[in-house]
Amino acid sequence: MKKQWYEQLFENYGQKYDSESYTHGTVGECDFIEAEVKFDKSLRILDVGCGTGRHAIELTRRGYSVTGIDLSESQLKRARKKADTDNLLIDFQRQDARNLPFSNEFDVAIMLCEGGFSLMETDEMNYEILKSVTKSLKPHAKLIFTTLNGLFPLFHSVNEFYDSTREEGNSICKSDGFDLMTFRDNNIVEFEDDSGTKKTLECNERYYVPCEIMWLLKSLGYTTIDIFGARLGAFSREHKLTTKDFEMLVIAGT
């Protein structure tokens, strides 16, 4: 069976991934997470789509117990190596976020930088991620995640956004058309993997509007749902969501 684009992208991309511009906000994002959990280091945190472990490692440094899951063994290998270098004990597991083995185990789940959600090829699969993560949480838990803001491409050019955030040596992303019927953006990603091999992938990502997120989360039993504009390294409840925000920050509680 042919691998999906998100599986191909992360096959041999751990070191290069850590140099991408969108990974440079880790410390500020963890500052926000700490404030949201009221600095309670007794809480167990699940990092969904943890990638190379940047949030899991930073939170563990600060004294939290974190389990990181990802579909990519290559990303997890990089995460384990970084944790070992820092003498940190972190449970990194290869798991599919659509079918997690946990039940009522975690107090907090984070799913940042799309962490799987919105990358799946169908809306049903994206919903399965939310459903599976929710099953992993204890009662009265909190879910914090980011996802693509469907209001942005209605008012702005996705390609202009990609151009404005591009840095030397990073991957190049070009939108090939935003579908108003499905709110999916077809795009082309050009990048170089850790072996120096240049690759081109056809990708497909789902953008969500706030009312969709509200409905999905309410259907899973969340009673408090707050949505803000997500800014790299500077998550804040003060950032009201606007059409200029490329991503949304979602904070939900059961």
C-alpha positions, 0 to 999 in steps of 0.5 A, spaced: 500 500 500 502 506 498 504 511 503 500 517 505 504 524 504 505 525 511 508 518 512 513 519 506 515 526 509 517 524 515 521 518 513 528 521 514 526 528 516 528 529 523 534 533 523 531 537 518 525 538 521 528 541 527 531 546 523 524 548 520 522 555 522 515 553 525 519 549 530 522 555 533 517 557 538 517 551 543 519 555 549 514 560 549 509 555 547 511 551 553 510 557 557 503 557 555 502 550 556 505 551 563 500 556 565 494 553 562 495 547 567 497 552 573 504 549 573 501 542 576 507 537 575 503 532 578 499 532 571 500 526 566 501 529 559 500 526 552 503 529 546 500 527 540 504 527 534 510 529 538 515 529 532 522 530 534 519 531 541 521 538 542 515 540 546 515 533 550 523 534 552 522 541 554 516 540 558 520 534 561 526 539 563 521 543 567 519 537 571 512 534 567 511 527 566 510 526 558 508 521 554 510 522 546 506 518 540 508 519 533 506 515 527 514 516 524 519 511 527 524 516 524 521 522 528 521 518 534 528 516 533 531 523 533 526 524 539 529 519 543 536 521 541 535 528 543 532 526 550 538 521 551 543 527 550 539 531 555 539 525 560 531 525 560 527 519 561 521 520 556 516 515 554 516 515 546 511 510 543 510 509 535 502 509 535 497 511 530 493 517 533 487 515 530 487 508 534 491 510 541 491 504 546 490 509 552 484 510 556 482 515 562 490 515 563 492 523 562 490 529 565 492 533 559 493 532 551 497 537 547 497 536 539 501 542 536 503 544 529 498 540 527 500 534 530 496 529 526 490 532 526 488 536 519 493 532 515 489 525 515 486 524 508 478 524 510 474 528 515 472 521 518 480 520 520 481 527 523 475 526 527 477 519 529 484 522 532 480 527 536 475 521 539 481 517 540 485 522 544 479 524 548 478 517 550 485 517 553 484 523 557 481 522 564 475 526 566 475 533 567 482 533 563 484 539 558 486 538 550 490 544 547 491 543 540 492 548 534 489 547 527 489 550 520 484 556 520 479 556 515 477 563 515 484 565 513 484 562 505 477 566 504 481 572 505 488 571 504 493 568 499 496 561 502 502 562 497 503 569 499 503 566 507 508 561 505 513 566 501 513 570 507 515 565 512 520 561 508 527 561 510 534 559 507 534 551 507 527 550 509 522 546 505 518 550 500 511 549 500 506 552 494 499 551 494 496 548 488 488 550 489 484 551 495 477 547 495 471 551 497 467 545 498 471 541 502 476 546 505 482 542 503 488 545 500 492 541 495 499 543 495 506 541 493 512 541 498 519 541 496 524 539 501 531 535 502 531 529 507 537 528 512 540 524 507 541 530 502 536 527 497 531 532 494 524 530 494 517 533 492 510 531 495 503 532 493 500 534 500 493 535 502 491 539 508 484 540 511 482 547 514 477 548 519 472 554 521 471 555 528 464 553 528 466 546 526 471 545 531 466 547 536 461 542 534 466 536 533 468 537 540 461 538 543 460 532 540 465 528 544 463 531 551 467 537 551 463 543 555 468 549 555 471 550 548 476 557 547 479 558 540 484 564 539 489 566 534 495 561 534 502 565 534 508 562 533 512 561 540 507 566 543 500 562 544 496 567 548 488 567 551 489 575 549 490 573 541 483 574 539 482 569 532 482 573 526 482 572 519 489 574 519 491 568 523 493 562 519 492 557 525 487 557 531 489 555 538 484 551 541 483 549 549 478 545 551 475 542 557 471 536 559 
